[in-house]
C-alpha cells in the first residue's frame, strides 16, 4: 500500500462485517469524470495514520474508493428507517453515501475509538429512490465550515475528512444550477442511527436487534446506568441510558454554540451522540428560539429552541424500538433522565464558553436565563455575546452582570477576532469559489476557526455517572 503514515499508525478494524449481511448492501462508487482534491483534513488524517498520501493516492482512495489495506473489501450502503418530520418512513437507507472503511485512533486495548470513513455524494445505491446520488460542491464547502466551527466550539461532531471536486454539472432546486459536484468523506464515531434500530423493530428482527445492541455497547462504550435504575444489567436498557446521556449533552452543545441543525429526523441521529449529516444548518444572528434553518420546516418543528425537545423525542423512538428486547418501565426511566442531564450539560457548557467557574445547578440555570435575556435585549449574536463576556471582561450589566461578577474567571479573554458563520458570511466564502475559483477565503476562515478552538480549549466533559 502506498500510504506512508504520518503521526499515528494506521489501524484498520472493519468490525461492521459481522453485521453486514443483514445491515448493509455492497455497492460500487460512481465513476466520476474528474477528481480534483479540494480539501484534506491533514490534522485528522495524521491522527488515524492516513496522513502520508500525496494527492494522487488521496484521490484514489477518496474519489475512486480503492480499498484500504485490511479494510472493507467493498463499500457498504447501510439500511435504516426513520421518522422524517415525525412521519415514519420505511423507505430509507444510504441513498448517496456508503461506509468506506473503519479504523481506530489508538490501540483497541488502550481505549482507541472505532471510527468510520463514510461518504456523501459517492453515487447511487439501492436506497437512492429517485435521487442522483450526488453532492454539490457548495454543500461540501458548507459541511467543511459547519464541522470546523462545531469542533472549535466543543461540540461532538463528525469531521470533514476529504472533499474532491468530481467534474459533473448538477441540477438542484435550492442552488443556482447547473452547479458543481463533489464527493465528501467524513470521519465519524460510527454510522449506527436510531433509524437503524427502528428498521429492525419494524421487521421484528429480535436476534439482529440483540446483535446490534451488543455491537454498539462494545464499540461505543459508556457508563452503566445509575445505581438503583431498573433494568440496570439489561443490554438494551444500558444502551438507551448511554444514548440519552449523549444526546442530552449534544442538545446542550448546539444551544450554547447558537447552532441550528435544521433536520433532526431519527435517521439523522447517531447513537454515539455525534452531530452529523449537515444540510440546511444556520448559526443564529441573534438569540431567537423560533429561528429555523430549513426553508421547508414551515411549522418550526426543528427551530433553535425546540432542538432539545426534538432529541428527547428521538430518544423516545429508540426506546420504542428497544421494546423488542426490554420491558417499558426501565426504558421509560432512562428517558426521564434526559431533562436533568440536559440542564446540567447546558449549565456546564454555558460557564465554559463564558470562561467562568461553574456553580451549583440552580445558580447556573439562573445564569443561563439571565444570559438569554441579555442576548435578546442587546441584539448581539451568541458569538459576539460570549466573546464580549469571556473571562468576565465586559462591564457588569443587570442580573447577568451581577452573576458573572460573582464568579471566578477561569479563562483569559479572547485576544483574537472571533469568526462567525452567519449566512451572509457563508455565502461570501462560497461566492469566491463559485465565481473565481478562489479558495483563499475558505482556507482563511478555517484557520480563524481553528485559532478560536485553540483559544477556547476543550469543552468540559460530562459529570461521571455514579457506579
Steps between C-alpha positions, in 0.01 A plus 500: 500500500637844403405663830793641692316553827589812693417546865304208636522158336222383271278255692232341281210332681200420275285387793176565310561191285348285777167677447525582131296208359180645650600862564641615167527449125831486309514780243730649239606864502414727211754541221568874510643682197744698718664477841638837611606495864353812662517427873714272710460489874866422558462555875260206530662299223819499704308393810372184327815411307396629157703819495778400265311472170574730211201643313499220242477232768244710687278520192537126442362432849248782543365549145540157340481322837764238440494283816727585789727213608339264749171684481160458337541323166205693357301802621180434693175698476330467839132421541276695735155651543406821675253765601525798264328802654320251728370288208633143491676405176605138441648587159835641609865397514829641370385654173804707403763372737657186637735371767843487342730389783534457877813570702611600849664812636697297754565143607175321583632374833601856590159653431546586134163590346349322204452763227321485167588658169166560335410685182252751366447538128673175403230374263175312492419202723197271536360769734534801269132500402481769230818680605816532292729405790706816457604792721552860396835663562320774690349239733847358561647845575216570743573172679867591536399826665239344728719220628802724555299757696318241709828326582646835610196565721538168680214316329533125441492501120602302198808634324511595134789281391516553123328696225576421136340683209368249249435694180126451459231766451207449737147635496361604838190691599668678792818612320571694184534222243683342337729483801829326566523153652715342768542186704554544873645262756425551868678344794257412774455285807261260333205508262251304708187713518183489704337414169719188478326367810161612374541290188573184701202565725276559198612166353484326842861381467563445870818292458655765278389769743681321784812472284485870413462599866802285586702655219419854616583427863831347396603762244361814666549424870351718769409496869246272661168654603483654849480272801142398563385556141259224394639255248852622569657176377293464181698584184214684327436712809870577543518616139198728533647663813822567310321646198285723724815631670672567169209668326418716803858629489482546122182706530664722760813535285295622202314751714817650649656509152196690365470230233185382322537159336181526302394139440490293819336187360572168669706385202728801569566398861817306566489285816857607581357846569692661219364788295507418129310508169507875440247645259318835550684597822530856626673694776278741689529868402330579834363295791163388364345168610264508197782527244488217244766382258306298242284698257263201487450485880183707477375410848832563675521140624880517509535866597799598713312496830330166425818303438516349853138391466576345161794298631297383799221391264753311290629322810140396558489339157813303585327386818200386295729297274682345798168370633582205279756403767399673825193589705367854495558617863883492496503665158267774623725552802793558263301753297406692814868581556518712183370825654732510803797389290427771244480770767827389657674495160358841405621656826844341470547610138369853559753556776775355281429729208480801731835398651371505858487239774183289510282515808207315649248389240226742612747788489624395158146476360438851629817601314368342179163675531668836568739454207211419266319816609816702452548362148142581404522854639843576353422345159853355500559174323598214734853508355540871577336467841721219624812668361415826677451327834776239482682490831264754656651788299188698402366758749229359730151544354185427698432158648734330256787731587445446871515122460814509283675746732453255787673217311869428476642548149665176391596600145672796342305739278507417131788697348404436137225589252212258552395335172132468422299278267185700456345440160641809327852394597444145375374638169803728474736204537307300242476791253881522482511133397200509268598819319880498506603153614664681790543271800695750709193631690407144599853418611523829692167434669603150606828635637311760703255239629781271607670789679174558688490133596852517640413813698183349646663168590316172544137505612425355844430130522164383635496416869559126548198284572515342844608134484 
